[in-house]
């Protein structure tokens, strides 16, 4: 695959998402995503933060740090510095207690923020900038001025400065949320060992939202690439990669892991992870560009587990049927998760442009999303496979890092948080979800003695 093809696939993912949001065709959406944001930043640490904002924003729209001959559609002015163009402006600044964004110049906040706070502010600013440069009423509302109070994140007192020993933890999945989680967690003192488990290879379509990835990584193992690229950010955490699925990894261990960070994009796989009975789960997911959900639980618990949160819904069956019909395979094949050599040959007979060897071992969902992006498939379920913009995945990673801090601090009065990624996290939105009476895990009494044997018999409140 040529480099241009790799990048166009990522651009197509953004165009499909924006076209769906605005109700326009993909060509129109692609033109809007080529609009340019010029970033003008005050010198010092705010300039470094502006660079991080630019990296995140640049996965969705065009970003420049120096004026060019072509017109600037939006100038993002960070800190106390004069604008350099007459273009429409969005002013931003941040300090030790919070961040603010406005169409009018701002005062100067005091202090330097913690890195995790700055990462949260970058997500919020990227959302506001995308909204401003696309400039369409069909987008989710962004209410300016925006004032992000870091206290709304709910980080336990003192937790940002304490070491966190994850012992021998596992990350299930090496996609966009996994990248975002590690990008956020690099601001923390994480110690121990982390196994990244994912059986898939890097496809060009995820370059728009996986922040550690480069073009040259396409075709490599997702777990291996992420482990290699992220390791430099974690001097006291050993990151290992395992190119396999979570169940096979646990079977190889011979016992459930104590802590699992769940970043997979399948409800079915999430339920299967809970069924392996890990002690602690910290989970984050995205719903296209409309929502971010974080959840955690520690066994034993009387409250919702991961299988309660992601219990089976009819839409799962509809999506699986669409994938099966679109690829020309059986529903039972799709439920297997990954494309085997035999199934790849059958798909290649239906889609002659595909090489069976090239698609062997990748996920059905990934291939389906790729073909939708290339307009090789038309399906009423297409909306369900649209990928989020980079700032949405980044929010999921930041909030997952926050949920990790809360879980390791023993905070259990909430276990679920749904956040609008276009606006600000609100602390009162955190809830304590109860068990679901038909949960595939909680409702099965045969798991109770297993939990007691593994993790003790007293339920966590």
N, C-alpha and C positions, 0 to 999 in steps of 0.2 A: 504493500500500500504506500503510495506517495505521501510525503509530508502534508501536502495541500489537502489530500483526501482525509487525513487524520484530523486536521483542523476543521475542515468543512463539516465533518460528522459532529464534532462538538458544537459548532455554530448552529447546525441544524437542530440539535437538542434545545438550544436556547430559543431558536426561532419557532419551533413547534410549541414550546411552552407559552411564549408571548402571543402567538397567533391564537391559541386556545383562550387566553385571558381576554384578549381584545376583540375576538370575533372577526379577525382579518385573515387574509391568506398569508402563507409563510414568507412569500417574497416581500410583502409589506412589512411584516414583523422583522425580517432580516435587515431591511433598510433602517428601521428605527434602532435596531441594536448596533448599527454602525455609527450612531451619533457619538460625538466626542466629548469627553469630560477632561478639562484641563485642571490639574491639581496644583495649586499654589500654596506653599506651606512656609510657616515661620521656621527659622533655622533651629538647630539643636534637636532635642528628643522629639519634638513635634514633627520635624521633617522625617525622622525615622518612622514615626507612627504613620505619617502620610504615605510613606512607601508601602507599608503593610496594607493600608486602605486601598492603595492603587493596585496592588497585586490581587486583592479580593475583587474589587470592582472590575478590573480588567478581564476577569473570566466571563463577564456578561456584556459589557459595552467597551467602546474604544477609550483608552486612557492615555493622556499625554502629561508630561511634567514640564515641557517647554512649549511655548506657543509655536504654532506652525502656520503655514500659509492658508491651509484650509480653515474654514470657519470653526470656532469653538461653540458647541451647543450649550455647554454648562461649565462655569468655572467654580470649582470647589475650593474655597478659601479657608485654610486651616490655621488657626492661631491669629495673632495680631500682626497682620501683614497686608500690604496694599494689593488689591486685585491687579491683574496684568492685562485684562481685556475688558471690552464693553459688553461681553456676553451675559446672559442671565446667570445669577450667582446663588450659591448655597454656602453659607458661612457655618463653620464648625469649630468647636474648641472643647477641650477636656482638661480635667484636673484630678485631684486626689479623691474628690467625693462624687463626681459625676461628669457628664458630657452634655453639650447642647448643640443643636443645629437649627438654623433659622435662615430666612431669606434676607434678614437684616443683620448688620454687624453685631457682634456679641461682646460682652465684657470678658475680662480675662480671668478664668477660673484659677484658683490657687492650688499649688502642689502638683506632684507627679503621680499619676495613677499606677497601681499595680498592673503587671502585664496582663493578667486575666481580665481585669476591669477594662483595660485598653482594647483587648480582643473583643469584648462585648460591645464596646463603643464603635469599633470598626464595623461590626455586623450591622448595627443600627444606622450608621452613616451610609454604608453601602446601599442599604434598602432605600433610604431617603434620596440618595443620589440617582439610583436607577429610576425611582418614581419621578424625580424631577426631570431627568433627561428624556425619558419616554413620553411623559406629559400627556396622559390620556385618562379620562374620567372612568374608563372601564377597569383600571388597575385598582387593587385593594387600596382603601383610603390610607394616606399618611397625613397626620395632622401636625403641621408645623405651627409654632416652633416645637421642637422635640427636646425634652429634658430627661436624660437618663440618670436616674439615681441608683448608684451601684448597690445601695442597701436593698433594693427591690429584688436582687438576685438571690438573697437568702443565704449567703455564704456564712458559715459559722464563724463566730468571733475567734480571731487568731489563726484560723485554718490556713490562710494563704501563706503563712510563714513557718508552718510546721512540715517536717518530712512526712511523706505518705508511703508506707511500705506495702506494696500490693502483693508481696510474697511471690507466689507463682500464679499469676493471673493469666487469663485468656481473653483475647479479643476475637469475637466471632464476626467475621466480615472485614474486608479491607477496601471498602468503597468510600463514597464521599463523606459519610458521617464519621467513619474511622479516621480518615485524614483530618477532618475538622477537629475531632476530639484530641488527637495527638498534637495538632497545631496549638490548640488551647492549653492542653496540659503541659506543654513545654515551658510554660511560665511558672510551673509548680515544681517542688522538690520531690519527684517521684522516684522511688527506689524499688529494687527487687528484680523480678523477671516477668516479661510479658510475651506470651506466645500469640502471634497473629495467625489466625486460621482462616484460609479461604482457598477453595479449589479452582478459582477462575483466573483467566488471563485479562490483562489490561486491554480494553477496547478504546478506540479513538473517541467514542461518544462521551466518555466520562472525564475527558480533559477539561471540560468547562467547569467542573466543580470539585475535583480532587486536587487539593492545593499543593501536595508534594510531587505530583506527576509532571513529567516533561514529555515532549513528543517522542523522544527516544525510548520511552518506557512502554510504548504500545507493543503488544505481543508478549511482554514479560509476565511472570506470575504476579498477581496483585499483591499477595502476601509478601513475597520476597522484595518487590520494589518498595513497598511502603516501609518494611522493616529496615531496609538499607538506607533509604532517604531520611527517615525520622531518627535513626540512631544517634546522629550527631547532636540532636537537641536534648538528649537524655543521658548525661554522663554517668548517672548512678542507676540506670535502668537498662538491663540487658534485654534487647528485643530480638526474638527469634521468629522465624517464619515457618509455617507448615502448609504445604499445598495439598490440602485435603478438606473434607467437610467436618463440621464440628462433632458429629456423632462418631465418625471414624477416629478423630483425634482423641476423644474421651475414651473410646474402647482401647486405644493404644496405651493411654495412661493407666488404665485399670481402676480408676476411681474418679468421681466427679471433681472438677476444679472448685476451689473455694470461692474465687471471684471471677465472674464473666462480664465483660463489657460487650453488650449486644448492639451491633450496628448493621445487621443484615436487613434486606428490604422486603422480606417475605413474612407474612403473618404465620404461615404454616411452619416455617423454619423457626420463628420465635417460639412457637408452642413446643416444638420438638426440643429446643434448648432447655426450656423449663423442665421437660420430662426427664432430662439427664440429672436433675436434682443438684445443681450447684448451690452452694450456701448463699452467696451474694450475687445479685444481678443488678447491673446498672445499664439502662437501655435508653436509646434515643432514636426517634424516627421522624420522617418528614412526610407531609401530605402535599404533593406537588409544591406549589409556592404558598399555600394557604395556611399551613400550620406546622408546628414542631411539638412533639410530645416527648416528655422524659418520664421515666418510671424507674423505681428501684424497689427491691424487696430483699429481705434477709430471712432465710429459713432457720427455724420454724416461724411461721407468721399466721396470724388469724385474718390477715387482710389480703388484698388482691395480689396474685402472682402474675408473672408475665403471660401465662396462658389465659388468665382472666381478662387482662387488658386487650389481648389480641385473639380473643376467642373466634371460632369459625363464624363467618358471615356468608350469606348467599353470593355476594359479589365475588368472592374468591372463586367459586365454581364458574361463574360467568367469565371471569378473566381467563381461567385455565382452558375453558372451552374455546375462547377466542384465539388463544395461542395455538391450541391443537389444530383448529380449523385453518388458521392463517399459515401455519407451517406444514400442514398436510400430514400430521402424525396423530397417534391415538392419545386420548386423554390420560391414559395410564402412563404413557411415555412422559408427558409434561409433569405429572406428579412425581416422577423420579428426580426432578431437579436439574440434572445435567444431561447434556446431549451425548449419548454413547456413539461409538463408531457406526453401529448398525443404523441407528436413528438418523445420524448425520447423512448417511447415504440415501435414506428415504427423503430427507428434506432436500438434498441436492437434486433429486429427480424432479421434485416439484418446483424448485427454484434453481434453474439451470445456471444462474450467475454465481451461485455459491460453490465453494470448494469444500467437499465433505471433510477433508483432513483439517482444514482451517477452522471448522466450527465444532469439531469433536472436542468435548470436554468443557465447553462453555455453557452457561445457563440458558435455558429456554427463554427466560424473560429478557436477557441481554440481547439475544439474537432478534427476538420479536421487536424490541425497542429500536434496534438498529434498522430493521427493515421498514418499520413505521417512519423513521426519520428520513429514509431514502425514498419514501412513498412507494415502496414495493408492496406494501400491504395497506389495505383500507379496512378498518374495523370499527364498529360502534363502541368497542371497549378501549379505543386508543387513548382516551383521556386518562385511563388508569396507569398507563406506562410512561407518562410524561415525567421528565426529570426536573428537579427544582433548579433555580438559579443558585449560584455559588454562595450568596450571602445567607440563603435559607439553610443549606447544609452547614455553613459556618456557625450559625446560631445553634443548630442542633449539637454541634461539637462543644461549644462554650457551655451550654446548659447541661450537657452530659458531664462535663468536668465539674460544674457546680454540684450536680447530683452526686457525683463520686465523693466530693468533700463532705456533703451532708450524710451520706451513707456511712463513711468511715468514721464520722464524728458521732454516730449512733442516733442521729435525728430521725425519728420514725413517726412523727405526728402527721406527715403527709407522704404520699408515695406516687403522686401523679401530678403532672403539670402540663397543660396545653397552652401554647404561646403563639400569638400572632407575630410572624417574623417581620412584618412590615412596620410594626409599631414596637412598643416596649413591653418587656416582661413585667407583670404585675403580681406582687407577692401574694395577694389575696386570691389569686387564681389557683394556687396550690390546693389540692384536695387529698383526702384519704379515701381511696377507692376500696370498697368491700369485696370480699370474695364473690365470685359469680356461682350460683348454685349448680350450673351445668358445666363448670370448668373441667377441661380435660385432665387437669392435674389436681386441683384442690378438692374436687368432688369425689375423688377416687380414694377410698379408705386404705387401699393397699399401699399407698405411698407413705402413710403415717409412720409405720415401723421403720421404713428405710430412712426417713428424715431423722427420726429419733436416734437411730444407730449412727448416722453420719454426723449430725450436727447438734445433737442433744434434744431433749424433750420439752423444754420450756419455750412457749411461743413468744416471739418478739412483739411488743405492743404496737 
